[in-house]
Amino acid sequence: MRRIFLCLLLCSTVIIRGYSQSHGLRFSSHEVMPEKRTSLHLTSETPLPVNNSASITFDFSFIPNLDTYFGYIVRVISPTLQNIDLVYNQRLQDFNIILGDSCIGKFKIDSANLYNHWNQAEIFLDARNKSVQFMLNGQEIARGRLNIHSGDPYQVYFGTINYERFQAVDVPPMNIKDIVTREDGKIIRQFPLDEQDGEQAHDSQSKYFAKVKNPTWLKPKHQAWHNELDFSAAGAVSVAYNPDQDIIYFVSRDTLYQFHVKDLSFHNTPLNKSHGFLVPGNQSVYDKNRQRLVNFYADEKRVSIYDTAAKTWNQNFTTDTLTVFWQANKFISPVDSSLYIIGGYGQLRYKNWIQRYHFPSRAWEMIENDQDDIFPPRYLAALGLNEGQDTAYILGGYGSKTGDQSINPRFYYDLVAFSIRDHKFHFKHHLTNSGQHFCFANSLTIIPGTREYYALIYPTDRFKSSLQLIEGSLDKPGYTLLGDSIPYNFYDIESFADLFYSTGSQKLLAVTIYTGKDNQSRISVHSIFTPPNPPPALEPEGTSLPPYWPFALVAITSIGLWAYWLNKKNKRGKGLDSKKFDEPPVMTRQQNAQRDIPKVETETVASSLEEVVHIPVLQQERAACYLFGPFEVYDKEGNNIVQMFTPLLKELFLLLLIYSIKDGKGISADKLLEMLWPGKSIKDAKNNYSVNIVKLKSILEKIGEFQLSRESDKLKLECVDADVYIDFQEFTQLIHSQANIDKNFVRLMAKLCDKGAFLSNVHYTWLDDLKGAISGQVIDTLLNYLDHANLNIDTEFMLRLTNYVFYFDSLNEEALVHKSRCLMILGRHGLAKDAYAKFAKEYQETYGQAFDRSFPEVMGPTTHT
């Protein structure tokens, strides 16, 4: 009964929370090489049938801030090879609807809707009227005559295509989601495109799937923060964001660092002379209206402007006095051309001061705040300007009514509005706090065109803290937890966190800075796509339920009562002993590892082989890198962290690791740069390498100790941690062991192949030769053993070996022979015939001709000695 209610609870959670998930498929376009562009073959398993009528609907949007947008969005192909295409013409900025060789319609979508909103397209195929109709957002755009007959099967492609004479690599940078196909008005397939990974999209209506090449799934990008940058800089560092050019600036005493969000490049500009003392507590802000970078130190009442051409600041700070305005909030107002600094903390006192610097007159003044009851002294609050830039909203913080740290300090969860025109505070509302106290990162990010905001919160009662994103409203007190958390080292005045919104990339950018006792600032930048999804394991705070929740609740309750009645009836009718039906044990990561990778029985392994190969037995949880089967990486705690690898980091890691293991020499630096950043200048490629190698190292630290070295212009990555398991390293040692290919040798190879073929879910051109070589070594070894083994002895093991061969070569005839004979020996005659039929079908589909050996010919004798 407990299981029934757990199942119902899970169902109710999905029903109530699933409605708001961001999802879809992002198509790589002209920004990458043709072979790395994205294709979605919607009908890869079964064509779309058209009896009386059929339709395809889908939502699409374009990815902003890229250079080239020309290409095919969707192609529908008839059995007579008549095409229906939706193509974007970048030069004219319009969409063309193509039927055969003719354009039957055109339309435009304004940039605001094309880049920031989903647009629904529908292609309607009518066999009765011999026509095709194209709809956009419910309105007919074009109609044309179509050579269509009842029962015609159609192929549907999105993005690049390689089908018959229809071959195209031009695809616009776009997002696609919620593809629905209907037959005579009834939904027959529904592809939300809400996958987390893999190269298949699944139909939520039945068991169909669609093949995807080079996918970038949007759901995890809206769920997980991605670590974009990690670096260290000497001394105190402050941060500012330029929304016009999508640049995050990091200001240090002698260097200006720039992180370009658009292409994730990182640059540093040494200053022509140092920026004074630049003591802790300095802050930076970008003046959007005058397009310049500003740095200030409130204690010295001095504002400095950065001169881009001269690479200097026009003012230098002269004091090293410790600030009394830690974690103050700031903004630049275009209403009165002024910089405002509000609140802060220092010398055991919280502030609610309003300081103003007027740029035209260079005058610094203190604005009287006589509204202590609305805005008492505080710091660690979040501040954001509204779209009209005449009101600053301040959320939360920590302080006290008197400003004295020793007199009843408290957390604040109020939202107040500060009017720039009259310098008055206005109370809005209190956030509902669930009991866990928290403070805020420095900026409140108000979502453009809305009254909603994003903010980062974090607990202050621990050093190993974490930042959590919330979404709230300027008009209502509720808030929602979004995304996963970001690690954040919090030690009061030595830590700083901020949040920015990139309209160009539609990402939120979280910045953390921690300045340690060694006077080194450690800076990180994380990003997440908007709108972010709620955390999978947490319910949002203060959110409203979807309108259909009462019906869902009634349905769930009814099912629960029916299941309870049925369970009681079965127990009475059959007199079952409940003890016989205990819950199956939950398998731990350790047990799974021991199950998936069979233990090596060391007492049966020849000692000479053990001395050469040194293959360890997995007897406990450990860090691991699996290259056989799907690419998987586990950290020291046994957590799968493969999601931390962006596509670029994954390829960089695999290049370094594979080239270092396969011959022990590594990879040429020039070759690496050319493979990962083709067409870029050496300088830009090296900059990109430097940024990404820092990211990679931070991930590898979670796994174990790795060393990256350079010898004779070759880069070599070595794992020097004996506790880290790398299956490719074991495979290489096994192949070079010169051991006899006996049963023990084959068992070791079988253990390595148990998860699948080498990097089965990774496809790079440079991997093809290596995959071929590994496949040849595995197949030759296993078939050679099968050819000389007695299939009547340990037949189940022999059958497993044939399946391993099929992992690497699905059309290997020798493996088919051995598999069929093993199945016959085991008495599984039907399975033997099914295996043959499946093989023959795949052979026909691949080679376009029938398999020339009959089942009796494949079987031959049923015994083998």
NUKEFI-785604 format. One record per residue (C-alpha): x negated, y, z; residue in one letter. Coordinates in steps of 0.001 Angstrom, whole numbers, padded with zeros to 6 digits, always signed. Layout:
NUKEFI-785604
XYZA...
END
This chain:
NUKEFI-785604
+000000+000000+000000M-002877+002367+000797R-004142+001904-002742R-000749+002837-004161I-000649+006119-002258F-004265+006914-003144L-003379+006381-006777C-000327+008618-006464L-002386+011299-004742L-004868+011195-007590L-002059+011423-010136C-000500+014377-008350S-003857+016154-008251T-004304+015718-011982V-000754+016840-012740I-000969+019946-010597I-004496+021022-011479R-005072+019890-015029G-003217+022746-016686Y-005924+025376-016321S-009025+023551-017540Q-011140+025245-020222S-012205+022795-022894H-013027+022408-026569G-015851+021598-028992L-018473+024188-029942R-019901+023832-033454F-023596+024459-033998S-023923+026474-037201S-026502+028391-039231H-028541+029142-036121E-029870+025561-036268V-031237+023345-039050M-028601+021646-041286P-029079+018194-039759E-028364+019600-036299K-025051+021251-037210R-021783+019909-035875T-019264+017677-037617S-015984+016248-036347L-014499+013395-038399H-010995+013305-036986L-009895+010236-038974T-013079+008181-038648S-011146+005210-037291E-007849+005414-039185T-006772+007902-041912P-003836+010238-041307L-000735+008631-042866P+001802+010756-044729V+005215+009115-045172N+007747+011921-045493N+005631+014624-043869S+002585+015100-041675A+000849+018025-040034S-002428+018965-038358I-002481+021788-035790T-005531+023065-033943F-006776+026078-032021D-009934+027868-033102F-012062+030886-032224S-015453+032201-033330F-018627+032435-031260I-019740+036096-031047P-023129+037723-031634N-024531+035453-034331L-025794+036405-037767D-024114+034034-040230T-020450+033009-040191Y-019769+031585-043674F-018519+028024-043832G-015822+025347-043711Y-013549+025206-040699I-011474+022205-041783V-011204+020007-044888R-008285+017658-045571V-008941+015160-048382I-006341+013059-050201S-006943+009487-051460P-007201+010994-054966T-009929+013345-053681L-007828+016490-053755Q-009080+018883-051082N-007339+021353-048785I-009898+023667-047167D-009954+026534-044701L-013113+028553-045414V-014412+031771-043877Y-015923+034350-046256N-018270+036458-044160Q-018913+039096-046819R-015213+039976-047153L-014414+038996-043551Q-011418+036932-044575D-010256+033336-044426F-009551+031527-047698N-007114+028630-048057I-008394+026427-050862I-006345+023796-052722L-008502+021881-055172G-010382+024551-057120D-007920+027378-056417S-007474+029841-053592C-003785+029831-052636I-003962+032321-049782G-006081+034673-047687K-005791+036250-044266F-007804+038234-041743K-008010+038076-037955I-009157+041153-036059D-012416+040688-034202S-010856+041027-030731A-008608+038028-031363N-011090+036061-033458L-013867+036118-030858Y-012008+036453-027566N-008801+034466-028047H-007657+031152-029465W-005780+031181-032775N-003534+028292-033807Q-003623+026983-037371A-001323+024365-038898E-001568+022446-042169I+001795+020872-043149F+001834+018116-045778L+005262+017473-047381D+005526+014317-049527A+009189+014923-050379R+008615+018398-051832N+005060+017692-053084K+003687+020703-051225S+001231+021896-048621V+001923+024771-046241Q-000539+026701-044078F+000586+028466-040891M-001322+030811-038565L+000046+031470-035094N+003503+030367-036213G+003653+032436-039406Q+003387+031075-042942E+000296+032276-044800I+000299+030208-047974A+002102+027384-049797R+001014+025326-052807G+001835+022310-054987R+000153+019089-053891L-000206+015764-055689N+001029+013706-052749I+002946+010440-052442H+004624+008738-049513S+002174+006544-047672G-000947+008419-048790D-003781+008217-046215P-005674+011482-045664Y-009147+012157-044270Q-009658+015166-041944V-013029+016805-041223Y-014042+019843-039201F-017462+021485-039733G-020088+019774-041846T-019016+016916-044088I-020657+014094-046024N-017778+012233-047701Y-017672+011088-051315E-018367+014164-053435R-017454+016515-050609F-020743+017425-049000Q-021217+020699-047141A-023458+021911-044313V-021997+025421-044114D-019966+025730-040940V-019144+028953-039059P-020148+029149-035385P-016774+028249-033927M-014884+026549-031139N-012096+024036-031781I-009641+022520-029295K-006236+020859-028947D-005986+019102-032312I-002570+017491-032776V-001399+015397-035737T+002290+014685-036326R+004158+012316-038602E+007702+013392-039457D+007557+015794-036520G+006485+013183-033965K+003084+013471-032288I+000947+010473-033243I-002507+011680-032163R-003631+014350-029747Q-007289+015306-029311F-007713+017904-026530P-011516+017815-027035L-011985+017899-023280D-014899+015463-023189E-017878+016021-020915Q-020448+014309-023135D-020910+011674-025828G-020295+011593-029567E-016656+010555-029544Q-013464+012534-029053A-010582+010540-027618H-006910+010646-028498D-004792+011173-025386S-001717+009643-027070Q-003194+006221-027866S-006563+004527-028321K-007854+006352-031391Y-011166+008154-031328F-012925+010621-033624A-016632+010706-034388K-018585+013834-033512V-022088+014671-034685K-024240+017119-032701N-021493+018052-030220P-021575+020821-027651T-018678+020179-025300W-017230+023286-023700L-015704+021764-020577K-019001+021180-018712P-020175+024650-019763K-017127+026093-017982H-017703+023856-014969Q-021427+023874-014202A-023843+026754-013771W-026835+026367-016071H-030244+027432-014853N-031453+029783-017591E-034564+031264-015983L-036930+030769-013042D-040048+032850-012479F-042072+034576-009773S-043339+038147-009547A-045563+039931-007089A-044000+042241-004503G-040449+043539-004211A-038311+043138-007337V-034967+044728-008182S-032513+043859-010963V-030235+045686-013413A-028088+044599-016365Y-027762+046318-019764N-024370+045188-021173P-024876+046885-024546D-027967+044864-025432Q-027223+041916-023157D-030512+042262-021253I-031236+041641-017575I-034104+043828-016333Y-036339+042883-013422F-038317+045820-012071V-041597+045231-010273S-044426+047592-009339R-046586+046975-012407D-044373+045058-014863T-040932+045305-016422L-039448+041850-017129Y-036626+041422-019637Q-034363+038399-020077F-032364+038530-023320H-029107+036670-022766V-028280+036317-026468K-031261+034107-027394D-032461+033264-023845L-035871+034786-024560S-038013+036230-021790F-040510+039072-022156H-042708+041027-019782N-044023+044528-020404T-047025+045637-018313P-046631+049252-017217L-049228+051837-018180N-049422+052808-014522K-047928+051199-011450S-044565+052288-010089H-045759+053670-006756G-045193+051586-003652F-041858+050093-004865L-041136+048844-001367V-038448+046293-000474P-035016+047862-000572G-035505+049675-003893N-032661+049053-006314Q-032175+049377-010061S-029139+050160-012176V-028604+050631-015923Y-027121+053945-017015D-024847+052771-019818K-023751+056249-020859N-027312+057527-021365R-028729+054098-022271Q-031585+054135-019788R-032904+052166-016835L-032825+053801-013397V-034650+052829-010206N-034101+054489-006843F-035138+054369-003196Y-032416+055966-001075A-034691+056559+001941D-036962+058796-000120E-033994+060357-001976K-035806+059938-005250R-034550+058592-008585V-036898+057391-011300S-036098+056973-015034I-037923+054458-017213Y-039587+055817-020364D-039394+053002-022917T-041925+054518-025336A-044535+055411-022719A-043864+052274-020620K-043908+054339-017441T-041521+055659-014789W-041123+059435-014521N-041168+059319-010699Q-043312+057303-008307N-042410+056478-004745F-044970+057623-002198T-043853+055990+001045T-043954+052461+002325D-041386+053123+005069T-038972+050240+005537L-035524+051071+004152T-032449+051579+006298V-030165+050880+003319F-030608+047126+002816W-028030+045546+000471Q-026295+048868-000231A-023854+048991-003160N-024417+051341-006083K-022913+052495-009376F-023308+055266-011957I-020178+057276-012682S-019615+058941-016080P-016869+061052-014489V-019385+063338-012746D-022719+062054-014198S-023815+060798-010785S-025388+057850-009043L-023524+056683-005940Y-024983+054572-003077I-022463+053244-000545I-023082+051447+002764G-026184+049457+003731G-028004+048277+006837Y-031227+049106+008682G-032699+049704+012138Q-029884+047722+013771L-027164+049916+012287R-024583+049373+009571Y-023706+052324+007310K-020597+053542+005542N-022374+056564+004129W-021626+057833+000633I-024777+059180-001025Q-024618+060902-004403R-027356+061889-006846Y-026238+064296-009604H-028365+063679-012709F-027963+067078-014453P-028944+069107-011369S-031183+066425-009809R-029443+067203-006522A-029062+064573-003787W-026195+065026-001310E-024338+063181+001441M-020557+063019+000940I-018606+063032+004178E-016648+059889+004926N-013879+060615+007426D-012037+057330+006778Q-013793+054933+009150D-010480+053208+009744D-010239+052227+006041I-013916+051702+005290F-015939+050981+008439P-019755+050558+008256P-020994+047407+006447R-023394+045750+004040Y-023371+042488+001987L-020262+043676+000123A-019392+043495-003591A-018662+046590-005705L-017296+047001-009235G-016010+049833-011424L-012616+049673-013088N-012316+049916-016870E-011632+053673-016702G-014805+054053-014607Q-013081+056444-012207D-012502+054024-009322T-014941+051758-007497A-013537+048667-005782Y-015432+047363-002719I-014750+043869-001419L-015684+042408+001963G-019014+042626+003765G-020422+042385+007285Y-020621+045207+009849G-018888+046778+012823S-016464+049610+013479K-019062+051665+015344T-021943+050778+013047G-023932+049430+016024D-025153+045875+015419Q-024863+045068+019139S-021168+046000+019380I-018831+043355+018024N-020115+042807+014450P-017684+040971+012150R-016988+039764+008638F-014774+041919+006446Y-012439+040531+003789Y-010660+043731+002784D-010492+045225-000699L-010688+049041-000759V-010682+051424-003718A-012944+054476-003766F-011679+057295-005988S-014559+059105-007690I-012455+062180-008389R-011452+062937-004776D-013952+060751-002874H-011173+059037-000910K-010846+055392+000133F-007569+053514-000374H-006835+050179+001286F-005564+047498-001128K-005288+044184+000755H-007051+041528+002853H-008296+038272+001370L-006881+035188+003022T-009830+033463+004710N-009635+029699+005247S-011906+029786+008336G-015314+029467+006703Q-016941+032909+006937H-018805+034322+003968F-020317+037467+002478C-020624+038667-001114F-023214+039143-003828A-023769+042812-004716N-021454+043211-007716S-017730+042718-008225L-017159+041906-011899T-013778+043113-013116I-012675+041142-016179I-012248+043535-019149P-008642+044311-020008G-007267+042768-016815T-006766+043418-013123R-008663+040245-012231E-012221+040009-010910Y-015049+037532-010333Y-017306+037585-007261A-019919+035362-005635L-019538+034383-002003I-021917+032537+000322Y-022161+031504+004004P-024737+033445+006023T-025264+030941+008836D-027968+028913+007058R-031124+029460+005042F-030291+026755+002484K-027100+028488+001484S-025226+028390-001817S-023318+030813-003998L-019724+029990-004929Q-017784+031808-007653L-014282+033062-006890I-011633+034730-009016E-009203+037182-007488G-006859+040027-008290S-007085+043726-007522L-003366+043599-006750D-002942+040313-004808K-004867+038853-001838P-005281+035255-003095G-008421+033889-004691Y-009517+030758-006556T-012756+028795-006248L-014352+028242-009650L-017279+026233-011000G-019866+024395-008980D-022256+026054-006532S-025699+027624-007004I-028531+027035-004503P-029386+030260-002680Y-032099+030832-000092N-030551+033384+002238F-032616+035200+004838Y-030800+038486+005274D-032969+041384+004049I-035377+039108+002138E-032637+037818-000163S-030526+039446-002863F-027829+038108-005200A-025936+039779-008016D-023343+038932-010662L-022989+040281-014219F-020606+039615-017090Y-021849+039277-020673S-019037+040114-023080T-021216+039101-026023G-021881+035552-024888S-018721+035359-022735Q-020780+034191-019777K-021121+035133-016148L-024727+035622-015054L-025766+035022-011453A-029140+036388-010284V-030871+035383-007053T-034045+036952-005636I-035897+035738-002568Y-039059+037485-001367T-041108+035218+000866G-043779+035942+003442K-046410+035618+000712D-044959+038816-000848N-043897+036859-003941Q-040370+037261-005279S-038786+034127-006687R-036116+034946-009253I-033487+032706-010841S-030785+033338-013431V-027813+030989-013832H-024961+031235-016336S-021490+029765-016770I-019001+030206-019608F-015748+032055-018985T-013105+031302-018021P-014693+028904-015501P-012902+025735-014413N-012031+025005-010765P-014377+022651-008897P-013310+019035-009513P-013279+018093-005830A-011780+021272-004356L-008361+022842-004519E-008218+026589-005290P-007425+028999-002510E-004287+031067-002870G-003329+029774-006326T+000195+029248-007520S+001364+025863-008795L+002477+025405-012405P+006207+025882-013073P+006841+022159-013584Y+005422+021069-010217W+008820+020282-008601P+009647+017836-011412F+006194+016254-011135A+006641+015914-007386L+010052+014245-007794V+008617+011847-010376A+005644+010953-008185I+007883+010397-005153T+010219+008146-007169S+007329+006084-008451I+005947+005812-004939G+009263+004565-003499L+009669+002073-006327W+006106+000802-005854A+006668+000491-002102Y+009895-001487-002624W+008255-003766-005191L+005275-004363-002918N+007527-005337+000018K+009621-007602-002195K+006586-009460-003499N+005258-010017+000016K+008611-011402+001225R+009172-013576-001837G+005745-015167-002027K+004607-015062+001567G+001270-013640+000551L-001537-013388+003065D-002663-009777+002892S-006112-010751+004055K-006693-012416+000702K-006343-009111-001060F-008872-006921+000698D-010174-003834-001090E-013125-004654-003342P-016362-003180-001977P-017401+000172-003407V-020720-000276-005160M-023469+002114-004197T-025985+003570-006608R-028471+001056-005196Q-026153-001878-005869Q-025340-000615-009349N-029016-000346-010150A-029557-003892-008956Q-026590-005072-010986R-027439-003258-014232D-031142-004085-014082I-031577-007704-013032P-034228-008307-010392K-037424-009787-011665V-037942-013144-009995E-041603-012662-009232T-042187-016202-008089E-041406-017460-011620T-043562-014928-013435V-047028-016029-014473A-049653-014358-012286S-051649-013278-015306S-048646-011370-016593L-048001-009720-013217E-051569-008496-013024E-051345-006828-016419V-047793-005492-016498V-047131-004438-012890H-043354-004201-013399I-041715-003234-010106P-038480-004676-008805V-035677-002181-008151L-034703-003065-004605Q-033643+000346-003345Q-032471+003733-004569E-035147+005541-006524R-035708+008281-009050A-035570+007025-012617A-035664+008019-016283C-033808+005640-018599Y-034538+005872-022328L-033011+002534-023276F-029271+002904-023741G-027821+006386-023118P-030364+008953-021898F-030076+009053-018085E-032114+010715-015345V-031733+010163-011586Y-033236+012348-008873D-034861+011221-005621K-031455+010772-003960E-030155+008626-006801G-027922+011312-008329N-027553+011395-012091N-028838+014854-013102I-028790+014457-016871V-026291+017344-017072Q-029071+019692-015927M-030851+019162-019242F-029684+021599-021890T-030073+020258-025476P-033344+022169-025831L-034732+021045-022453L-033789+017445-023241K-035643+017494-026556E-038659+019237-024984L-038790+016652-022185F-038432+013688-024557L-041108+014998-026911L-043615+015424-024096L-042733+012172-022322L-042516+009883-025351I-045664+011135-027073Y-047544+010893-023772S-046432+007325-023046I-046540+005698-026478K-050275+006185-027065D-051457+008034-023947G-052640+011024-025983K-049752+013475-025933G-048451+015798-028642I-050163+018623-030500S-049089+022003-029158A-048657+023381-032681D-046549+020401-033672K-044339+020803-030617L-043721+024494-031292L-042931+023849-034957E-040497+021040-034133M-038566+022988-031494L-038719+026520-032887W-039120+026225-036676P-039392+029517-038505G-040285+031540-035421K-043569+033377-035109S-046263+031749-032970I-045834+034483-030372K-042062+034017-030091D-042375+030244-030076A-044925+030378-027271K-042706+032746-025285N-039785+030348-025676N-042004+027456-024665Y-043191+029282-021548S-039640+030063-020433V-038356+026545-021024N-041323+024733-019516I-040633+026598-016252V-037011+025392-016358K-038142+021854-017119L-040587+021798-014229K-037857+022825-011794S-035788+019825-012926I-038717+017403-012809L-039427+018422-009209E-036093+016855-008299K-037242+013541-009803I-040806+013235-008576G-044333+014469-009212E-045152+015142-012872F-048340+016658-014254Q-048506+018628-017508L-052030+018876-018892S-053667+020049-022088R-056608+018264-023684E-058005+018946-027177S-054938+021016-028079D-052621+018193-027010K-049979+018508-024330L-049577+015501-022083K-046857+014900-019487L-047599+012226-016904E-045573+010955-013989C-048017+010475-011103V-045311+009433-008656D-045253+005655-008208A-041674+005854-006919D-040314+007082-010269V-039089+004339-012610Y-039433+004986-016388I-038198+002089-018515D-040057+003207-021676F-043321+003156-019718Q-042603-000419-018657E-041716-001368-022220F-045010+000037-023503T-046981-001811-020815Q-045118-005014-021608L-045795-004799-025343I-049497-004157-024753H-049866-006860-022100S-050929-009498-024676Q-048907-012021-022680A-047427-015141-024273N-043856-014708-025434I-042401-017208-023004D-039154-017121-021062K-040568-014840-018390N-041755-012338-020994F-038341-012426-022686V-036543-011926-019370R-038577-008788-018758L-037715-007451-022198M-034063-008383-021718A-034013-006391-018476K-035209-003314-020366L-032662-003782-023187C-029713-004418-020883D-028465-000823-021138K-028636-000683-024941G-030812+000430-027830A-033557+003006-027380F-031968+006444-026807L-028708+005259-028321S-026984+008618-027809N-029895+010826-028932V-030542+011624-032579H-033608+013564-033704Y-035376+013229-037047T-038734+012828-035325W-037362+009864-033341L-036360+007778-036361D-039749+006109-036951D-040235+005339-033263L-036715+003924-032955K-037423+001748-035973G-040695+000495-034494A-039130-000300-031104I-036156-002002-032746S-038534-004145-034808G-040559-005142-031754Q-037477-006099-029730V-035738-007937-032573I-038856-009885-033612D-039570-010888-030015T-036035-012049-029210L-035422-013822-032529L-038801-015532-032390N-037897-016861-028950Y-034406-017936-030084L-035827-019710-033128D-037967-021957-030930H-035694-022312-027896A-033218-025093-027149N-029829-023364-027291L-028267-026137-025227N-030346-025085-022207I-029354-021824-020461D-026927-021078-023277T-025400-018036-021555E-028842-016414-021410F-029401-017188-025109M-026036-015606-025899L-027069-012467-024042R-030239-012284-026132L-028200-012297-029350T-026135-009385-028032N-029345-007474-027283Y-030420-007987-030909V-027089-006535-032039F-027771-003438-029897Y-030638-002667-032260F-029297-004153-035524D-025554-004707-035708S-025870-006557-039047L-028635-009007-038204N-027701-012324-039819E-030080-014429-037708E-028501-013072-034522A-025053-013943-035922L-026161-017529-036520V-027547-017936-032995H-024536-016212-031405K-022014-018352-033266S-023830-021545-032320R-024116-020488-028663C-020380-019805-028534L-019589-023184-030086M-021850-024944-027568I-019978-023148-024766L-016653-024264-026275G-015571-020727-027206R-014541-021569-030771H-012107-018673-031161G-014719-016153-030011L-017187-017598-032502A-014725-017047-035359K-013922-013535-034085D-017634-012678-033966A-018043-013874-037553Y-014940-011961-038747A-016097-008752-037083K-019563-009127-038588F-018143-009770-042082A-015851-006735-041836K-018663-004401-040752E-020894-005863-043484Y-018218-005104-046109Q-017714-001539-044832E-021451-000840-044721T-022659-002400-047972Y-019470-002281-050040G-019588-006007-050802Q-018445-009183-049134A-020722-011140-046801F-021944-014071-048915D-022048-016748-046189R-018961-018593-045005S-018308-019391-041356F-019232-023113-041780P-022468-022071-043510E-023334-019737-040620V-022545-022427-038064M-024654-025246-039504G-025407-027801-036791P-023922-027070-033370T-027024-028152-031536T-030553-026961-031763H-033609-028759-030458T
END
